[in-house]
């Protein structure tokens, strides 16, 4: 009976690790399907949220519009600091942070969608 408990515990722990990645992928797909595009502020639209399993990265994809859609307009240090503060204070992502997931934020131009106006990636060392 003891051995059965140990085997069950090992399988459960292994499944939990796999299921967290699966959960992240599913949550990203579902959030995008249900909520995107979503206007976050006057000039910011959240286009999608994706999960890149090989790097364990939750990636938020935004478009900047109107007056915010300008190269060099974003103060990269202030933007990085604000995003990092928000990530540190977000309890909804705690399970992912505990597992050392990466969090990426990319802001594209609406006028030129291939143009990245700002991008940052946070790792466990950051948060």
C-alpha positions in Angstrom: 0.0 0.0 0.0 2.9 2.4 0.8 4.4 1.8 -2.6 1.1 2.6 -4.3 1.0 5.9 -2.5 4.6 6.8 -3.5 4.0 5.9 -7.1 0.7 7.9 -7.1 2.5 10.9 -5.6 5.3 10.7 -8.2 2.8 10.5 -11.0 0.8 13.3 -9.6 3.8 15.5 -9.3 4.9 14.7 -12.8 1.5 15.4 -14.1 1.3 18.7 -12.3 4.5 19.9 -14.0 3.1 18.9 -17.4 -0.3 20.2 -16.7 1.0 23.7 -15.7 2.4 24.1 -19.2 -0.7 22.7 -20.7 -2.8 25.0 -18.5 -0.7 28.0 -19.6 -1.2 27.1 -23.3 -5.0 26.6 -22.8 -5.4 29.7 -20.8 -3.6 31.8 -23.4 -5.8 30.3 -26.2 -9.0 30.8 -24.3 -8.2 34.3 -23.1 -7.3 35.3 -26.7 -10.5 33.7 -28.1 -12.8 35.3 -25.6 -11.2 38.7 -25.0 -9.1 39.8 -27.9 -8.7 42.2 -29.3 -9.2 44.2 -26.1 -8.7 47.9 -25.6 -6.4 48.3 -22.6 -6.1 52.1 -22.8 -6.9 54.9 -25.3 -4.0 53.9 -27.6 -3.2 50.3 -26.5 -4.9 47.1 -27.8 -4.1 43.7 -26.6 -4.2 41.5 -29.7 -3.4 38.1 -28.2 -1.7 36.1 -25.5 0.4 33.1 -26.5 2.4 30.5 -24.7 5.7 29.2 -26.1 6.3 25.9 -24.4 10.0 25.3 -25.3 11.0 28.5 -23.4 8.0 28.5 -21.0 7.1 32.0 -22.1 3.7 33.7 -21.7 3.7 36.4 -24.4 1.4 39.4 -24.6 1.1 41.0 -28.0 -0.1 44.6 -28.2 -0.8 47.2 -30.9 -0.2 50.9 -30.3 -2.5 53.2 -32.1 -3.0 57.0 -32.6 -0.5 59.3 -30.9 1.2 56.3 -29.2 2.0 54.8 -32.5 5.4 56.5 -33.0 9.0 55.2 -33.0 10.9 56.6 -30.0 7.9 57.8 -28.1 8.0 55.1 -25.5 10.4 55.6 -22.6 11.7 52.1 -22.5 13.0 52.2 -18.9 9.7 53.6 -17.6 7.7 51.1 -19.6 9.9 48.2 -18.4 9.6 49.3 -14.8 5.8 49.7 -15.0 5.4 46.2 -16.6 7.7 44.6 -14.1 5.9 46.2 -11.1 2.6 45.0 -12.5 4.0 41.5 -13.0 5.4 41.4 -9.5 2.1 42.5 -8.0 -0.1 40.1 -10.0 -1.2 37.2 -7.9 -3.0 35.6 -10.9 0.3 34.6 -12.3 1.9 33.3 -9.1 1.9 29.6 -10.1 3.7 30.5 -13.3 6.2 32.8 -11.5 6.8 30.1 -8.9 7.8 27.7 -11.8 10.1 30.3 -13.3 8.1 31.1 -16.4 9.2 33.9 -18.6 6.8 36.8 -19.5 7.2 38.7 -22.8 5.5 41.9 -23.9 5.6 43.1 -27.5 4.1 46.3 -28.8 3.6 46.7 -32.5 2.8 49.7 -34.6 -0.8 49.9 -36.0 0.5 51.9 -39.0 3.2 49.4 -39.7 2.3 46.1 -38.0 5.7 44.5 -38.6 7.4 47.3 -36.7 8.1 46.5 -33.0 8.0 49.7 -31.0 8.8 48.1 -27.7 9.6 44.6 -26.5 10.7 43.2 -23.1 11.1 39.8 -21.6 11.2 39.1 -17.8 12.7 36.0 -16.3 12.6 34.7 -12.7 15.7 36.8 -11.9 13.7 39.9 -12.7 10.6 39.2 -10.6 
